[in-house]
């Protein structure tokens, strides 16, 4: 017998709108419900089209005049919400701006109401029912059939309420969900502030489910593998839904059996099963731990993302009360000294950042965040081509299926809470951060928990992180700008070596200019990286952002004006950005004290303070030239030219024609074995013709920098030249490093536009 779920359509809906709703509903199929009276868990997927509207007060609308997709945010309402055009603007010109106060709002805060009517089969009567909303922001309150089920201020962890007593069986049940506005988020909430965001869109932004179980259910399941010890530790929160003791002598707890079986996800082959008997406190949560030996397994890595399933079954005698599964991978992510190790092998992280909460306010965001094919192209297709093995989920986490994709296809995440400016009360931060680890901690893709961005908090760094390390000892914790002198457990730091004419006058900058392309340049932030004993993950750099139309972002107008002059074209801007990001990536990757290099930023809000490296409409994910050159700059084994740029860096003298140029190549090898190949050095004139070249073999040691001296006779013809070093590994394709060189005295220099090749 199937449980029927149907949308009640009001008489005021037009035929066309009703057809649209029906068509959209088919995009979110419901899980096949279990037969009445069967054991285990029955889950109803409530994703799809809901009725929707907004009110100025905390009372529900008299009638609903809109529909909305769930999951999504309020910008997906049809017809559009009243303040839609205030949330999404396409400015004609760039407004130079450093930051934004979230309380300076240009819209009217409203309550957002979601409504859905479902019919629950009579066969579910006698089961315990829980509604789960994986992520909803900001302050979520749930009503079932007019009864208040509860309120939660959690924005990034599941919102769950027991709804058994409110449900009716064999007839319609009204689910009503109220979501508040960001400006009303309570002071104690662990909900962050991003000074480079201007609009915080509310809404239900992850899956919604209604599940039915017996009296004891698995509330959370945390699967923690150990490759070194060849075992899996399974931690479970068991929720006993029986009433608490009423009279003296009544039962206060119930004994249940928890059985966990480990199977290969793809084949379904069960490898091992283990059980334990546990006491669960009534009307409460009880935690259990099972250590399961796993002598034979396939380790998970970005190159081989092999997955397993842990199925937890709660039973009382012969009756199965609940059954729930989690996908996981056998992988160890540890730190030794200044470096990370994946399954015991030194691993240098290479990749980028995603700022999803900023992307939510992008006029072209639409429903892309919940489009699995679009997200797969973003998280899987391009990163594989760009030689990335890692990303930082920055200032705010992502929907659960994003982590599923990273698990399945192989990508490591530094997973960062939206904590930039100081906020929240300690008890609530502990509650939400702890639930964060419980809810998301089984994903092998999550390698680093990132508690804070560019800030300090004594409670988080000194008290909470050591506490959470006991819950999940399998991952690294980062605490923003907190270092070993501020916290006892400093596993890693996140230096942000932004360079250029920033925060100082142009006069002061030109006294000590940034020598873009000089791989041995050592400002204070780099010296700190060299001197620290903790792992140093450079997860932001590149103050050279553009909007997708090629205009500077709010933070970079002055940078482009300085290097290119006012009124530079989008093509000129993109060329500078691509060159700058290539050279800065080479500079940072040439530092053998860096545990990883993650460029900022791969996905952001167009028309925002920063930007990303796509062009035109983001739905097409059309790469700009920066991404093309990243393919070379992030290749695990490469040779980088160690020379300062002579095109954009001002006051650089030209070389004499026919003179000898002496420089080094920095041979970088992030692989576990020597890199063998050949290097081809070329000078390319402004017509694209080679004016001189040489070729020689190279062998680069594993996890090292090899400085390779080069002597080159410069051309006799004055002009602008592109100096290239092409490293071609055995059975591989060329990896190009480039520098602009001025030869001879000219008033102006023209340079050939070298293309990076197709992605």
Secondary structure by P-SEA (a helix, b strand, c coil): cbbbbbbbbcccccaaaaaaaaaaaaacccccccccccccbbbbbcccccccccccccccccccccccccccccccccccccccccccccccccccccccccccccbbbbbbbbbbbbbbbcccccbbbbbbccccccbbbbbccccccccccccccbbbbbccccccccbbbbbbbbbbccccccccccbbbbccccccccccccccbbbbbccccccbbbbbbbccccbbbbbbbbbbccccccccccccbbbbbbbbbbcccccccccbbbbbbbbbbccbbbbbbbbbbbcbbbbbccccbbbbbbbbbbbccccccbbbbbbbcbbbbbbccccccccccbbbbbbccccccccccccccccccccaaaaaaaccaaaaaacccbbbbccccccaaaaaaaaacbbbbccccccccccccaaaaaaaaaaaaaaccccccccbbbccccccccccccccaaaaaaaccccccccccccccccccccbbbbbbccccccccaaaaaaccccccccccccaaaaaaaacccccccccccccccccccccccccaaaaaaaccccccaaaaaaaaaaaaaaaaaaaaaccccccccccccccccccccccccccccccccccaaaaaaaaaaccccccccccccccccccccccccbbbbbbbbccccccbbbbbbbbbbbbcccccccccccbbbbbcccbbbbbbbbbbbbccbbbbbbbbbbbcccccbbbbbbbbbcccccbbbbbbcccccc
